[in-house]
Amino acid sequence: MNTALRLWRHAIVMFASLFLLSAISTLPLAQAEPHSTGAQVVYPQYPSAKVVYDFYFDHPDKINSGLYWIRSLIQPLMDSPYNEAPEMMNIVVVIHGTEIVTLAKKNYQKYKVAVDRMNYYHQLGVQFHICGLALHDFDYQPKDMQDFVKIVPSAFADLAGLQQEGYALITPRIFAKQVNTQDIR
């Protein structure tokens, strides 16, 4: 086949392709109805929870919000269709920020709501580990802490070791709320 004929066929193919593309691009796009059926609710199959939470907050009061992160894992898995007993979940909370003061026995009345929630989670099988280095930095002794916590040598060694054992790391990000939920809906 000579060169002129090949160029002619190539030009026809290019012209036809451009014509089809321009024709397709002018077709009206299918419009999804914004209020048709809504989002689909799915229930993925999850293995039993094996999670380590890294609590390192810049203010002790933020522990209350951090505890909601634990509830947000446990509660849905306890409910249908999962119906998983919390004792079957492996959940560890490693504490090494200012929130360590919430677990000092002398501060119980000040942080009663948070301590009682942590004790409740402990009754469900959640372990609370306090960094021994942070304990020392805050000038506490093991005897100063609530009875349901364990002191580990280092938060970072504990976090690394648990991740090596297959624990998923969750680091709560706690922000000061800047807007009202109703205002942004």
Phi, psi and omega in degrees: 000134184281166186295321181296319179294319178297317179296320179298314179296320179297318179296320179295317179297315179298315180298316180296319179296315179296320179298314180296316179299317180292325178292318180294320184291342178268355178290143178293136178285147178295128181263122176281136178283124187297337183238034184289271185251343181087180182288152178272131176271127180235157179232086180298153175277117180251145169288167177304141183297135175220091193228143170239127177264135177257100179265113177213089187252153181273356176212135182304325182296340180291349178298329179299315177292322178299324179294333176294333176295324177292314178302322182292343173269310187292310188302309180298327180284336176282333183278167176294141012267000186280316177049041181273132177289136182300333179295340180275350179270144176252101184233127178234137175247120179259121186249124179208019177247201182298339181293353178301329182294338180293337183264000175287130182305322182293342181258012186304312183298322181291324184243027185309313183300314181293316181296317179297322177294318178297319178296321176299312178298323177300319178298333177277354178113359178286134177262140176244118180251134175251135178294125178296326177294317178294321178305313179296316181299327179271005177062040175253159173245158178307324181294343180280346188265161176302149185292338185273359180263159175241142177262126176249156184301320185208135177299318184291321176295320180294314179299315180295315181297317180294322177294323178293336176276001177101008177285136174280136180271128173236124179245102180299136174252113185250118181247154171282128183293125183261336182226156177281133181304319180298326183289334184256001180291000000 
